[in-house]
Amino acid sequence: MSTGRRTADRTSNTDPVDVLARLAGALPVNRALECGRLLGEDPFAARSAALRTDTGQHRRLARLAAVLPPAAEVVADPPLLAALGEATALADPALYQTFLSHYILCVGSLVLLDGSSADPDGALAHARTKGSFMVTEIGDAGSHLGIRTEARYDPARREFVLHTPDRRAAKFSSVAATGLPQAAVVCARLITGGQDGGVFSFLVDITGPDGRPVPGVSISAPVPVDALPLPYGLVSFHGVRLRHERWLADGARIDAAGTLHDPQPDPDARLRRTLGCGQALWATLPSAMAGLAGRSAVLAWRFSAGRRSHGRLAPGRPVLEYRTQQHAVLGALAAAFALRHGARSALAAWAELRAAAPPTAPGAAMTFSPWAAVDRSLALHKAQSTRAVAEIVDSLQHRCGVAGFFDRNRLAGYLGLARAFDSAGGDNSLILLDAGRALAQERADSGPRAAEPRVGVEDPTDPGWWPLVVAALQDRLADDLGAALVARADAGHRELDLWNPLLEDALELGGVQAGRLAADAVAAGLGAGDQGWTVPGAADLAALEGLRQARSLAGPLLATGVLTPATVRALPAAMDALCDRLGPLLPEIAAALDPAPRLARTGLDEPGDLDEPGDLDGPRGIDGPGGIEPPVSALPGTQRWNGSKQ
């Protein structure tokens, strides 16, 4: 083919869509074929092979367990459980995932469902055996309302036979590494005497002492997941026999005739109870998220404090003089402050649940997933905290330039963890959908409310302004959606036909509920004097977080008439005023909000120009270079940084 002909082919309007076909038209044939061969190599093969033998996180967990009380005692101590979760997340997100799977979900299920006899030798209690929790089935992952893995009761042998009906029902979990003993709490549908008894938990050996899969268990090759580099794989069961004591019966029993007697009134109630271990996750995960937000915000502030602008508007001036950088970095500090209050509120809510007797009556309806029905408040804490941290860290990563994307500077790993939990631990969208649906149904059932008074606080820089505004927004959205629901039901619509046009509104309402929960947690914390936790400028931080939220919800706030256009237009100026007030306090604020000044140091902690190659030499861990925290007041850029005030 001549050069002229190839050029003509390249500019033709009839070029094929297939990129390899276009390469074949743009390169000599032998080079095009070699190019296709090279590009066709499996990019995940090397990572998959490495993950197959990667038992490093479990070895770290086992060393950690050696200095901790037995796992059941850790699970029974919520402050310790939350602190350990936060510390492991800050140190290494993959270690946190391993920690929560073992302690919170696996051992937590044994504690919740009275299954201590299932671990008689204490292998799980002391992490000699790696524990996992298997609920997600790969074919229909997300809602968990249709779990299809079966545990059929054999009355002759008083055993259960665990079976995966097809490939779509394979469980997804981080168990693909070989060479270590593993067990898992497996959620499966109990079948006895032709009766579907609902979803129970069973403790199942996945591998033997030699680390090989036990008979009847098959584990796929590792499935790489960049967000959390762990040896995930698909697990199937083929007639695995389980002794009776491996059933986490939680007060249920099967009589001699093979009939199930369950104190829970129906299969939905049993599913809620089985997945009740999620309450421990949702109660403690916000602490980990608050930690990630605080550490990330402080890193970004220190980076910005040591950087100078090269823009033509103000060459050589601190980048924190730019309002956009102030809003992002100080806004992240304000968000971290709010998330810490939310974490405390979640732990307090869980304490109340633990003190109450287990429910034995039908509970909230399950429509999109079981999660909001297990506990709406805790599920909303989980959804709000994980989405907030993903948004914050994503913004800060960009605010730190290329340094924000270096793995050693931790922001990428923190972002991956927060994003992973948008789905893990209960899908956030489904949680918000169910929360919005439930509130709208409550309004539809209770009828129209009297018109509420105007928001009582007019100053957006007052910390009391946002809690009132978001409460008014929630009420108006709930009233509107409840009225639409009644109108559609009166017109004869039912089930999906009833809800389908309203789903976006339900999702929005669920998100606003989560936002109101967070705002109320901050207000309660301020009202209680922060309970011994002193943060300079606390009221202004609370107000700044409220303004951040108001700007993100400007559309619904205007659409419902909660705020006027003039108020919305004035929000940036109000943020500027708060930033000016907070600027001189930044060193003290950072010190109060940083959860890991020695545990998770990075190059971003160092003052000065971060373009130096030495900043990429290695992590700044507690035992590594720079392990001693420099006085924060010595960092450049910690004086007043607003040019108009200097």
C-alpha angles and dihedrals in degrees: 000000000000123000090245092052092049090051091050091049091051093056096042119121088223097062110142119255091225104098093208090054089052091050089051088056093047101045137046110273097251092049092047091052092048091047090052091048093052093046091048094061114115106261091197098051097091093045091047092051091050093048091052090071098029106120093145097112093052091049088053090048091050091052089049091049090054091067096040132078116261111296095252090057091051090051090050091056107069097186091050092045091050093046092049091048092051093046094049092046091052093046096046128343091212090055089051091054089050091047096050094045091053104035107024103034107023103034089027089061091051090052096044096045098041094249101140091123089064090073102045097157095048094239091140094037090062098030094245083131118045111239126210138175120228118197105121116091112200100225096056103018117166117048101041091205091119105049107171105180105114134216107192117196117232105202093189093062098022089234137122125235113214116209138174107213096205143342093275089062094057113127120242116219143134096265103108097105112101129216105055135082112258136183131179140197100234122199108219139162111255113226118188130161090350089304123126102220096184131248118325132170124249129188107231131184106233098181133012129238088281092057095246121127111267118242111288095023121102124188123194126225111279117286106215116227112187095200091062113017099213130131098265118177145159118264126201130184123214112188096320109178118221127194116239093252090060088070110094090216098175093203096321122122140186116223128218091270090057095252118145119229111193125178087214110090100225143000093269091055090048091051091050090051094046091051092044089106084077088074090069090050094048091045095052103030092074088061090055090046091049088052093052091048094049095046092045094047092050091048091051092047092051091048091050093044090059098044130090127207120248093186116121093241095068114358113195095013121124112273088229089073088074111093092219090057091046093051091049100043100034088039088057091051089050090049091050089052091052093045091054089056089047090052091053091048092051092052091049091050090050091051089057091050092049091051092052124082116260110268117251099176128083110280138196118331120264111223111149101008139345095248104089088043091056088057123330097199097051092042089053091050088055095047094045096047097046095046092045093052093047090053094045098047092044089056094045092049089061092043089059094055119215090339088067090064098051108109090221090063088063100222092107092053093046091050091049091053094049092047092048090058092055082083105013118082092024125337109269095214092053091047091052092044092053093044092051092045092050094050093046090050090051090053092046090052095046097047130227118333127222114269110273122231121254119278103283100215114067101181111086090201090062110099089224093060101077099047089056093045096049091045090054091047092051091050094050094045090048092048092049094047092044090052092048089050092052092047093051093045090050088052090058101259117146140181113340092359088056097048106029097088090044100051097097089052091049091051091050091049091050090052092051090050089055090048092050091050089054093046092050090051091055092046091050091049093051090046091053092051091253089288095262095319107119118201118172112236092015095156092049091047089053091049092048091052089051091053091049090054093045091054092050091050096042092120098058092037090058095039092055094042094239089127130027123230090250091056092048091049089053095054097090091052090050089052089051091054092051092047090053090052093047097044099085090048097054098107092052093042091051092049091051095048101041107101097185115030091155105022101060108024121162140177088271089069092064119095119234134036111348093197090085112113091230090072089070096052096100147312120303097231128164090269097034137080114311092019091147112081113238115226104273091219089064093062116108118251097030095118121081104312101182106105095212090057099047 
